[in-house]
Amino acid sequence: MPDCPESDEFLLQAVGRGDPAAFPSIVERHQTWAWRIAWRFTGNEEDVSDIVQETFLRILNASGRYLPTAKFRTYFYQIISRLCQLRTKQNCR
């Protein structure tokens, strides 16, 4: 899976190796999906924007440690869903 130059796993590993051109491709592929997930969790446009941005920042910052043991979308979903849960919990306080 990570050997395919078009795969998300390959792109994220490229980001981790210092390839600045790879990350925008990841963002472009997953931005709409991320927005939909965050919207389903929060229903608040401001929260959605913050959560999506934080998700991509966390993925970028962890790219050097990323190991493709699961599909990228699974990894991505784990991060965004956790951020959504935290935001929902904060908003309830």
C-alpha positions in Angstrom: 0.0 0.0 0.0 2.6 2.7 0.9 4.6 1.9 -2.2 2.1 3.5 -4.5 3.1 7.1 -5.1 -0.5 8.2 -5.3 -1.6 6.6 -1.9 -2.3 8.8 1.1 0.1 6.6 3.1 2.9 7.2 0.7 2.2 11.0 0.6 2.2 11.2 4.4 5.5 9.4 4.6 6.8 11.8 2.0 5.7 14.7 4.2 7.5 13.0 7.1 10.7 12.9 5.0 10.5 16.6 4.3 8.6 16.8 1.0 6.6 20.0 1.2 4.6 19.3 -2.0 3.0 16.2 -0.6 0.9 17.8 2.2 -1.3 20.0 0.1 -2.4 16.9 -1.8 -3.5 15.2 1.4 -5.4 18.4 2.4 -7.1 18.6 -1.0 -8.2 15.0 -0.9 -9.6 15.0 2.6 -10.8 18.5 3.4 -14.4 18.0 2.3 -14.6 14.6 4.1 -13.1 16.2 7.3 -15.6 19.1 7.1 -18.5 16.6 6.9 -17.4 14.6 9.8 -16.8 17.6 12.0 -20.2 19.0 11.0 -22.0 15.8 11.9 -20.3 15.9 15.4 -20.7 19.6 16.2 -23.2 21.3 13.8 -21.4 24.6 14.4 -19.5 26.1 11.5 -16.9 27.9 13.7 -16.1 24.7 15.6 -15.9 22.7 12.3 -13.4 25.1 10.9 -11.2 24.9 14.0 -11.4 21.2 14.2 -10.5 20.6 10.6 -7.6 22.9 10.9 -6.4 21.3 14.1 -6.7 17.8 12.5 -4.5 18.7 9.6 -2.0 20.4 11.9 -1.8 17.3 14.0 -1.3 15.1 11.0 1.4 17.3 9.7 3.2 17.5 13.0 3.0 13.7 13.4 4.0 12.9 9.8 7.5 12.0 10.8 6.2 9.3 13.2 3.5 7.9 11.0 3.6 4.2 10.4 1.1 2.9 7.8 -0.2 0.0 10.0 -3.8 0.9 9.0 -5.4 2.9 6.2 -4.7 6.6 6.3 -8.5 7.3 6.5 -8.7 5.2 9.7 -5.8 7.2 11.2 -7.4 10.5 10.0 -10.8 9.5 11.4 -9.3 8.7 14.8 -7.8 12.1 15.1 -10.8 14.1 13.9 -13.3 12.2 15.9 -11.3 12.6 19.1 -11.0 16.4 18.4 -14.8 16.6 17.8 -15.5 14.7 21.0 -13.2 17.0 23.0 -14.8 20.1 21.5 -18.3 18.9 22.2 -17.3 18.1 25.8 -15.8 21.6 26.2 -19.0 23.3 24.7 -21.1 21.4 27.3 -19.3 22.9 30.2 
